[in-house]
Amino acid sequence: MIKWFNNNRNLIVRNSFLLPIVLVVIMSISHVVSWYDLGNPISWAIYLSVAIEIFALASVSAASINMSKGSIWFLFGLVTAIQIIGNIFYEFKDINPIGEGFISWMELVQPLFEDWDTLDHRRLLATIQGGTLPLMSLTALHFYIKFNDLKVNEDNISGDEGEDIGSESPVKEHSEEPTIPPRKNKPSGLTSTGTGLPVSEMRPNKGNDATRKLVSNEIDPNTGRIKK
């Protein structure tokens, strides 16, 4: 039993918000019907009561998914007020002022309201019983939607982390760049004695013995060719 509860904890918490919503909606429809029945036929009173409940659930849903515009909050306040009025009216009408339970209630709160009569206590009890039902239902719906959003965000984060882990490329092995051996100056053509450099790369220098020797042999020190 404990293992099953741990495995289905999120489902149990989510449904614990959904169950009171359904129960309060059913009761609130019957309560609002009695208020709409004052000025409408019973069939129209039922239709209007159902529409009010749908409007209330839709407005809370829209506000909970960041669609918090002025018109949505106006609709939310309007339908909530109608729900509260309908529930309070039904409770007030159904209270028996000479019933044993209501007399016990008056005796309980009489020290707090010594100047109140039976009608005042009846209004207070109707307000407490009828006015809190829509608020509790709509609050539970808000938490139900937020809980679903949290669950979806956690699933998306888990999926993104799995994709990131799977898409990571393996670490490339370190490869040393090939070293280029130093370029050797290979003699091409006539070279100058004692320098190891081509004659074409030598600059004439009057103080250089090798250059004077080339000049004496009628060899151009700039090109390495024999002068004609």
N, C-alpha and C positions, 0 to 999 in steps of 0.2 A: 504493500500500500504506500509506504513512504517512497519507494523507488518510483512508482507510477506518478506520485505527486511531484517529485523532483523533475521527472521527464516532461510533464505536462503543466509545469508551473505557469508559463506564459499564457497558455490557453485558458487555464482556470482564472487567472487574474483578468484577462480580457472579457471572458464571459460573465464574470462577477459584476462588471460594469454594464453589460448588455441586459442582464435579467431584470434589474429594477427599472430600466428604461421601458421595456415592453410592458411590465406590470402597471407602471404609472400611466402610460399612454392609454391602456385599456380603461383604467379607472377614471382618468381625466376626461375621456370621451363621454362617458356616462354622466359625469358631473356637469360638463359644459352643456350637454343636451338639455338638462333641466333649466339652465339659464336662458339658452336660446329659445326654449319652448315658451317663454313668456310672451314673445312677440312674433313667433313663427309657427307654422304647422309642425308636427312632430317629425315628419319626413325631412323637412328643410332643416330642422334643428339638428338632426343626425348628420346630414351632409356638411353643415357648417362646422360641427364639432370635429368631424374627421379632418376637414380641411385645415382647421386651426392646429391640430396636432401635427399634420404634415408640414405646415409652414414653420412650426416651432423646431422640428427636427432638421429641416432643410436650412434654416437660418443659423442654427448652432454649427451644423456641418460646414457651411460656407465660412463662418467666422473662424472656425478651428483650422482651416487650411489656408490661412493668411489672405482671405478675401475680405478684409476688414474695411469695407466701404461704409459710408454713412447710411445708404439705403438698407444695407443688410442689418446693421444694428438697429435701425428704426423698425424694420420688420420684426426683429427679435424682441425688442421691447414691447411692441404692440401685441403680438401673439402671446407673449408671456403674461402681460397684464390681463388679457382675456382669459387665459387659463386660470390665473389666480382668482379673478372675480367669479368665474364659473364654479371653481372648487369651493370657494368660501360660501357662495350662495347655497350650494347643495348641502354643505355641512350645517349651515345656519338653519336651513329648512328642516333638516333631518334630526336636529337635536330636540330631544324631549325635555322641556324645562322642568317637568315634575318627575322625571325619571330618577331612579335611585343613583345611577351612575353620575348624572349631571349634578345632583345635590351633593354627592361626595366630592366632586370637583370644586364646587363653590366653597365647601368647607375647607378644602385644601389651600386655596389661594385667597381666602377671605382676609387673613392677616395682612396681605400685601395691598389689597384693594378694599378697605373697610367701608368706603362710601358708595361702592358699586351695588347696583341691584341685579336682579336675575337676568335682565336683558343685556346688561353690560358684560356679564360673565359669559353669556351665550355668544356674543359677538367675539370676545377674546378667544374662546375655544374654537369657534369656526375659523378664525383667522390663523390660529396656530395649526390646525389640522389641514385646512384646505390650501393655505398660502404657501406652505413649505413643499408640497408635493411637486409642483412644476419646477421649482428651483433645484430640488434634489435630482429630478429626472434629467434636466438639461445639463446640470453639472456632471452627472455620470456620463452623458453622451459626449461631452467635451473631453473627458479623460479617456473615454473609449477610443476616440479618434486620435488623440495624441499618443496613446499606447500603440496603435497600429502604425502611426508614422515612425515612432521610435523603432519598432520591430523591422520596418522596411529599411530604415537607414542602417541598422546593424547588419542586415543581410547584404546591403549594397557595399558596405565597408569590408565585410568578410570576402565578398566576391572580388573586389578590387585588390585586396591583399593577395588573394590566391593567384590572380592574373599577373600581379607584379612579380611574385616569386617564380612563376612558371616562365615569364618572359625574360628573366635575367640571363644575359649571355655569359658563357663560361669565361673565366679569367684567362686571358691570353698569356702564354708562356713568354718569359722575357728572352728575347733574342738579341744577341749582340750584333751591332752593325759591323759589316765586314770592313776591316781596316785596309786602306789603300796603301800599298807600299810606296815609299818615296820614289819620286821619278829621278832616274839617273840620267845625267847628261852624257849621252852617247856621242862620241866624236863623229862628225860627218864631214868628210872632205879633209882639207889640210888643217892640221892643228899646229899650234904654236909650241915650240919646245919650252918645256919648263912650266907651262901653264895648264896643259891638259884640256884647253878650250879650243873650239874651232876658231880658225883664223877669222871667219866671217863675223864672229861674235866679239872679237877683240877690237878695241879702239886704238887708233895709233897714238903712241906715246913716245915722244922723242927720248925720254929717259929710260925706255924699256929696251934691254939688250936684245930680246927676241924680235922686237919690231925693227930695230936697226939691222939685224941680220937678214930679215925678210926683204927689207928695202935694198940691202946690198946685193941680194940675189935676184933683184928685179922682180920681186913678188909683191903684188898689191896687198897690204895688210888688211884692207877693208873687205876684199872679195876673196883673197887667197888664190887669185889667178896670176899667172906669169904675165908680166907686161910684155907687150909686143913692141 
